[in-house]
Structures are given as C-alpha cells and as structure tokens.
Amino acid sequence: MKLMVLILSKTEALEYLLEGLSAAGIGGATIIPSSGMAMTLSKMNSSFLSSSIRSMFSGDEDDNKTIISVINDDQLDLARRVIYNTVGDLSHPNTGILFTVPLDFVEGRRKHRTAVTATKNAEAKDGGKGKTDKNTGGQ
C-alpha cells in the first residue's frame, strides 16, 4: 500500500477530481486546506517578498488543497491517469505536486468490496435465497 499525496494548486478542479477518483474506485481521501510558502510569507508581510510579488497573493483563501489517500499499489497508475485527465500535466506551473510514500502498516482502512463480493455476502446471510439488504442496495 501507498500513501498518495496530491498538493493541488488548481483547486477549481477539486470537485471533478474527487468524482473521478471515486468513480475509479479510489476513495477514502482526506482534503486539507493548505498554503504554499510564498502565500504564507505574503500573509505575514515578510520582507522576503517585494510589494509587486505580494500583490499577487492578496486573496483570503488558502491557495492549495492537499489530498491524501491510502491506495493499493496497483491503483497508482489509475489515480495518475485520473489526475492528469482532470488537472492536467503536473509539470506545468500552478497545477500540483503528486507523490507517494510506501506504507508498511495501515489500520482502520475499509476493505474494498466489489459488487460481486457484496452480492455473495448478502446471499450467504440469507441462506442463498437471493435476497439483498434493501438499506444497502445489495452492498
């Protein structure tokens, strides 16, 4: 497993990105408002930034969203395709930074269940009669 971290500068793509990741079976992400060093220095009125550069960072909102998600090793290529299709090429300025960190221990993560697995589990509960739980739509 990996911890996937995307620091998203192109925040207008956030909703579509999350929908795309979810549709691809990648869920359980945490979204954290974040800010880059230049934005933070600007808010602090740091002497390191000239007044012309400081005026570019005059907004009140955080400039990034950091998305973290525990993914299976085989989900990385799919996640990258969704990110590139939604956000664009991360090598371009002001899009984002993506990296992963290998994980050797994860606890509390919900196991990925396919529709087939959910149906088999529901059938096993009702003795194979083919009924599913109305509250979960068979999942």
N, C-alpha and C positions, 0 to 999 in steps of 0.2 A: 504494500500500500504506500501511497504518497500523500503528502500534504501539498495541495496545489494552491498557490498564492498568485492572485492577479491584482496588481495595483492598477486600477482602471482610471486613466485620465479622461478618457472620452465618456464621461458619465451619462451623456444623453443616450448612450447605447445600453445602459444598465438593464432596463426592463426587457428589451429584446434578447439580450444576452442570457438573462436568467431563464426566460421562457425557452430559449434554445437549449441550454444546458439541461433543463428539466425534461424537455421532450426527448433528449438524447439519453435519458436515464441517469443523469448526473444530478444528484440532489443533495440536500443537507448542507448547503453553503451558508456561511455567515458573512454578512456585509457590514463592514466597519467604515464609518466616515473617516477620512484621513486627509492629511495635508502634506505637501512636499516642503522641502527645506526653504525654497525661495518664498513660498506663500507664508510660511511661519515667520521668517525673517522680516517680511514685509509688514505683517501684523504687529511685530514687535518694534517697528520703526528702527530697525537695525541700521547702523551706519555702513554696513557692508553693501547695501543696495543703494544705487543712485536714485534720485527722485523720479527720473524718467522710467526706470525699471519698476519702481514701487507703484507707479500709477497703473501699471498693467495688472496688478494684483489687488485691486481695490474692492473686490467683491466680498460679501459677508459669508458666503458659503464655503465649505471645505471643497478643495479642488479635486479630490480623488475619492474613490470608493475602493476599499481593499476587500476582495472576495477571497475567503479561504474555504477549502473543501477537502475532505478526506476522500480520495478516489482510489480505485483499484489500479494496479499498474497498467492493465490493458485498456483503461479508459482515457489515458493521457492523449493519445492521438486523436480520438474523437473530440475531446474537450478542446484541443488546439484547433481543430477544424471549425468547431462552433465559434470559438473566439475570433479566429481570423475572418470567418464569413460575416460576423456581426460587427466587430470592432474595426477590422482592417489589419493591415500589416503592422505588427508591433515595432518594426524597425523604423517606422515613421515617427516623427516627434508628436508628442501630446496624444498618444493613443494608450499606451500602458506598458507594464512590465510583467512578464509571466515567469514563474519559476516553481520548481517542486523541491521538496525535501523528503528523503526516504524516511519511512516510519517503521520502527521495529515493534511498536506496541500501540494498540488502539483499543479502547474500551468504551462501550456505550453507543457504538455506531449501529444503526439499524441495518440488518442484513437486507441485501437487495433481493426482492421477491418478484419473479415474473408472473404474468397472468396464469400461465400453465401451473406453476407451483402453487399459487393461491387456490386455484380450482381443485387441484388434487388434495390439498389440505382441507378444504371445505367438504369435499366428498368423503374424506376419511372421517371427519367429525360426525357426519350424518349417516354413517354406515354405508356409503356408496350409493345412496338413493338419488344423487344428482341435484340435491337442493343446495343453494348457497345462502349465505347470510345476507339478508336484504339490506342491512345497515352498511355493509361494506361493498356492495355490488360484486360479491364473489371474491373479494381480495382480503 
